[in-house]
């Protein structure tokens, strides 16, 4: 009897891990390609905010940037094209860690140089993938402001594979 219960529990565990792996695998495939960062909002919080994203640029500079995700090597980049900002490509390594829940999952972005060498001592940023389809993507990042959660919402549209 003990053996049957153990086998049953192990089977349930393996099946639940498999479904999470499938979500990650499908997400990697769907992310592949070029995306435009259409807008950034603050979860409908009223007011004007001075936000710097990824330790790099203001949210105003990031809007309109083009992002690329390459799943076969987990490399990516985004390019800022707003003439009033520091122009150019920024590089990152990305991953989607295995999740306990298949309904909500994260993506990790670690800034690098062109040769995939970390520019932040292997530190990075964790974002939640709130929505992902073939044409739309929404990342959120929750930070603390004055001891309270503050959510940054980034909405993307797919440009091409």
C-alpha positions in Angstrom: 0.0 0.0 0.0 2.8 2.4 0.9 4.5 1.6 -2.4 1.3 2.4 -4.4 0.9 5.7 -2.6 4.6 6.6 -3.2 4.3 5.7 -6.9 1.1 7.7 -7.2 2.6 10.8 -5.6 5.7 10.6 -7.8 3.5 10.3 -10.9 1.5 13.4 -9.9 4.8 15.3 -9.3 6.2 14.3 -12.7 3.1 15.2 -14.6 2.8 18.6 -12.9 6.5 19.3 -13.8 5.9 18.3 -17.3 3.1 20.8 -17.9 5.2 23.6 -16.5 8.0 22.6 -18.9 5.6 22.7 -21.8 4.5 26.2 -20.9 8.1 27.3 -20.8 8.9 25.6 -24.1 5.9 27.1 -25.8 6.7 30.6 -24.4 10.2 30.5 -25.7 8.9 29.6 -29.1 6.3 32.4 -29.0 8.8 35.0 -27.8 11.1 34.4 -30.7 11.4 37.4 -33.0 11.1 41.2 -32.9 8.7 43.1 -30.6 7.9 46.8 -30.3 7.5 48.3 -26.8 4.2 50.2 -27.4 3.6 51.7 -24.0 4.4 51.7 -20.4 1.9 52.4 -17.6 1.9 52.1 -13.9 -1.1 49.8 -13.3 -3.4 52.8 -13.8 -1.8 54.7 -10.9 -2.5 58.4 -11.3 0.4 60.9 -11.6 3.7 61.3 -13.4 6.6 59.1 -12.5 10.4 59.3 -13.1 11.2 55.6 -13.8 14.5 54.2 -15.0 14.1 50.7 -16.5 16.8 48.0 -16.2 19.2 50.6 -14.8 19.5 52.0 -18.3 16.9 54.5 -19.6 13.8 56.3 -18.6 10.4 54.8 -19.5 9.9 57.6 -22.0 13.1 56.5 -23.9 12.1 52.9 -23.8 8.7 53.4 -25.4 9.1 52.7 -29.1 12.2 50.6 -28.6 12.5 47.4 -30.6 13.2 44.1 -28.8 14.5 40.8 -30.1 14.4 37.5 -28.4 16.5 34.6 -29.7 15.5 31.3 -28.0 18.2 29.0 -29.4 20.9 30.8 -27.4 18.8 32.9 -24.9 20.4 36.1 -26.2 18.4 39.2 -26.9 18.7 43.0 -27.4 16.6 46.1 -27.4 17.3 49.2 -29.4 16.4 52.7 -28.3 15.7 55.0 -31.3 14.3 58.1 -29.6 16.6 60.9 -30.7 16.4 62.7 -27.3 17.8 59.6 -25.5 21.1 57.6 -25.6 20.6 55.7 -28.8 21.8 52.2 -29.6 21.4 48.5 -28.9 21.5 47.0 -25.4 22.1 43.3 -25.0 20.8 40.8 -22.5 20.7 37.1 -21.8 17.2 35.9 -20.9 15.6 32.8 -19.4 12.3 31.5 -18.3 12.9 29.5 -15.1 10.8 26.5 -14.4 7.7 27.5 -12.4 5.5 25.8 -9.8 2.4 27.3 -11.4 1.8 27.1 -15.1 -0.6 30.1 -15.0 1.9 32.7 -14.0 5.6 32.7 -14.9 8.6 35.0 -15.0 11.4 35.9 -17.3 14.9 36.8 -16.2 16.8 39.5 -18.1 20.6 39.9 -17.4 22.3 42.9 -19.1 25.4 41.9 -21.1 27.7 43.3 -23.7 27.7 42.2 -27.4 29.8 39.1 -26.5 27.3 38.0 -23.8 29.5 39.0 -20.9 27.6 40.3 -17.9 27.7 44.0 -17.3 26.1 43.7 -13.8 28.1 40.9 -12.2 25.5 38.4 -13.3 22.7 40.4 -11.6 19.5 40.9 -13.6 15.9 41.7 -13.5 12.9 39.5 -12.9 9.7 40.4 -14.8 6.4 38.6 -14.8 4.9 37.5 -18.1 1.3 38.5 -17.6 0.2 37.9 -21.2 1.8 36.3 -24.2 0.2 35.5 -27.6 1.6 35.3 -31.1 1.1 39.1 -31.4 1.0 40.6 -27.9 3.2 40.5 -24.8 2.8 42.1 -21.4 5.6 42.2 -18.8 5.0 43.6 -15.3 7.6 44.4 -12.7 6.6 45.1 -9.1 9.0 47.3 -7.1 8.7 48.9 -3.7 8.1 52.7 -3.5 7.9 54.2 0.0 7.3 50.7 1.3 4.4 50.0 -1.0 4.2 47.8 -4.1 4.4 49.8 -7.4 3.7 47.9 -10.7 5.3 48.8 -14.0 3.4 47.4 -17.0 5.1 47.1 -20.4 3.0 46.3 -23.4 4.5 45.0 -26.6 3.3 44.1 -30.1 5.1 41.6 -32.4 6.7 43.0 -35.4 8.1 39.9 -37.1 9.8 36.5 -36.4 
